[in-house]
Every structure is written in structure tokens, then in C-alpha cells.
Amino acid sequence: MSRHAVVVGAGIAGLTAATSLARSGWRVTVLERAPELSEVGAGFAMSRNAVAAVRGLGFDDDDVAGLGFPTYAAGTWDLHGEPILTISDDPEVRASVALIGVHRVRLHETLQRHAAAAGVEVVTGERVTDLEPGEPHGAPARVAGREADLVVAADGMHSAVRARLFPRTTARYSGFSSWRAITPGRFGDGALRQYWGPRAEFGTMPVSGTHTYWYGYVAMPERTTIADEHAAATERFADWAAPVREIIAATPPEAVIRHDVHHIPGGLPRYHAGRVVLIGDAAHGFLPTMGQGAATALEDGLCVGLLIGAPVTDGAELAGALARFDAERRPRCRALGRASLASARIGSHLGGGWRQTLRNALMRRVPSSMIQRGSHAAMGWAPPTR
């Protein structure tokens, strides 16, 4: 008899975990509280580790190519457009910062297709209000009236499952909010470009041959209400470099969205409890300053199948499989969380005046070799072998 897993949340982490478990021989049910499957209409930079994860999930060359636009990280400029840290055109350096500019909707649709092909059942409009975590060597878990050999909590930064199992660990407001939009047209040189200013960051990146993604990450009180987000972004970046002003001006007002940015400093003390494993933002929500949130969601999801699903199918004990998942995933994600905080402190979270001048002068001296080492540490991940 096949084992049954219930995945809570049908976002990137949840659908990836569901597909990976199904490919490992499990029967999988995904519970999604929204009435229909959807993803926020914005973009993200898909780094090499994220590509490795989706290939491990079964994506072929056509799937990967269809996700978005091949690009790379070009570096960082100040708010006036003067370079702070630019990436060398050396082929090895460029390869280390290679990216795919992805529209999140496109990735989500592709994950849905792979999940369906693997036989995953998705139930929408299902809010999880009850959970019994069970015991790895004993009672099964129960969630939303369903019995499960494994529960995967992939329900995001404000996870209901985490609140039940780890009530002392809650998401904190970062002090920053982020505008995002997909704009028709090609802007810039086809690379990811980032601009740093006092307590703010702006980035642009192509996600197709005809559309460009941008974000504006700025200090702002939590739960600020703005009647016209486009007008507010225009005003906030009015004195920034011309490429910043131009892409905001070209964006249809209705395309601009904004969300407050939360994170979980340090992440959870462990990523499992009973028969429940927590992944993605539910386990280790980062600041967005390293661009690794979606990438680690994909890594986590794949590893649920590789480190838990497949070994248990082959006869391993669930307790040992959960412990191995925690041992492999938690140190990496904690390191990325620390790196995201460090990047914020010297980048978008830095105050104005002499701090900007000193930071910019020091970063202009950073050698390409250091960029390569840093990018490899974050993006050189490969799926674990069994």
C-alpha cells in the first residue's frame, strides 16, 4: 500500500514537494486555502541552484527554457546610476551569476502541470484549522480531517501549521515594503541591475523578450495604506537614476502591487515535529536581499521527495528520514538567512550620508574572485544523492 502525504499550501514549495513525493511512489493530497490555484503576478531571478532543483524534479530543457529569459546579475549601482560593484565580463564570472528572469505565474503553471502528471490531487478552498502531528514511530498525523503518514507544511511566511507546532516562532516585520510590477517592453541591457540608495533598493530584470520585471524595496511603516501605489512609487524614486524613473513611468498603474516584507530571523530550531516537515517560508523565511526565497523553496520541495519520500518507500524509518532532511536543509538555509541579513545591512537597509559614501568606496574594491566565491556558496547547490 502506498503511503499518503498531505501537503498544506499549493505555492512553489508545496507543489514541488507534492510532485517530488509522488515521483517517489507516495499518494499525495495538496490542500490550498484559496478558492483556486494562482500566483502573484511578479518575477524573480532564478539562479543556478533553482534550475538544478527543477531539473531534479523532472523538468527537461524545453521546460526550463520556457520559464523565462536567460540573463545574469550585472551588479549594483547607486541611486544616481554610478557603479558600485559591477560584474566582470569574464566568462567564468558571468557563468557564476547566470540567471533566468522568470514570471512567477509561468513557473507556478509549469509546477501545476508536473504535479498533475505525477497524479497529485489538489483540493482548493480548504483552510487548515486542525492538526495532530502524530508520531514517526506511532500514530499517523491528522490534518483537516485527513489521516496522513506525512504532513508537509508549505503554507508560507504566516504558516498556520508553524503556529500550531512552534508558537514562539513568528514572522517579524522587516521595516520594509516592496513594490513589484511586470512592465511591457524591454528596458536596460538585458541583465539584472540593482540600485542602492538610503534605506531603499530598486531592481530591473527581463522576464521575456517583451516584458521587464521591477521591484522597489523601501523603508515604510507596517500596514501603510496607499491609495495610488503607482503614484507613490513614482514619487519615492523621483530623484533616482533615469532607468529607474523610466520603467516606473512606463508601467500601467494597475500592474503595480506592494506587500510588506516579513522574515523569520534564524528560522525554526528544527524543521520537523511528529510526522510533520516544514519547508520554504514556513520554516525559514528570509529577507529578499539575496534573492533565494523561491530557490530554497524549490530545493526544499525536491528534497522532501529525495530525503524523505524515496527512502521511506524503500523501507527506511520515517524518523531517520526526517532527521536527515533537517540535517541537510537547516544549516544551508540558516546560512542563507544570515547572508540575507548581512546583505541588507550593507545594502538596502543602510542609512544615508557618509554611510553610503563609505560603503560604495569599499565595494568598488571588491575583486571578481570574491564575487565568484560568494555566488558559488549560494548558488552552487546540487540535489543530494541517496
BELDA-V978283 format. One record per residue. SS is DSSP state (A for helix, B for strand, O for the rest). Layout:
BEGIN
ss
SS
SS
END
This chain:
BEGIN
ss
O
O
O
B
B
B
B
B
O
O
O
A
A
A
A
A
A
A
A
A
A
A
A
O
O
O
B
B
B
B
B
B
O
O
O
O
O
O
O
O
O
O
B
B
B
B
O
A
A
A
A
A
A
A
A
A
O
O
O
O
A
A
A
A
A
O
O
B
B
B
B
B
B
B
B
B
B
B
O
O
O
O
B
B
B
B
O
O
O
O
A
A
A
A
A
A
O
B
B
B
B
B
B
A
A
A
A
A
A
A
A
A
A
A
A
A
A
O
O
O
B
B
B
B
O
O
O
O
O
O
B
B
O
O
O
O
O
O
O
O
B
B
B
O
O
B
B
B
O
B
B
B
B
O
O
O
O
O
O
A
A
A
A
A
A
O
O
O
O
O
O
B
B
B
B
B
B
B
B
B
B
B
B
B
O
O
O
O
O
O
O
B
B
B
B
B
B
O
O
B
B
B
B
B
B
B
O
O
O
O
B
B
B
B
B
B
B
B
B
O
O
O
O
O
O
O
O
O
A
A
A
A
A
A
A
A
O
O
O
O
O
A
A
A
A
A
A
A
A
O
O
O
A
A
A
O
B
B
B
B
B
B
B
O
O
O
O
O
O
O
O
B
B
O
O
B
B
B
O
O
A
A
A
A
O
O
O
A
A
A
O
O
A
A
A
A
A
A
A
A
A
A
A
A
A
A
A
A
A
A
A
A
A
O
O
O
O
A
A
A
A
A
A
A
A
A
A
A
A
A
A
A
A
A
A
A
A
A
A
A
A
A
A
A
A
A
O
O
O
O
O
O
O
A
A
A
A
A
A
A
A
A
A
O
O
O
O
A
A
A
A
A
A
A
A
A
A
A
A
O
O
O
O
O
O
O
END
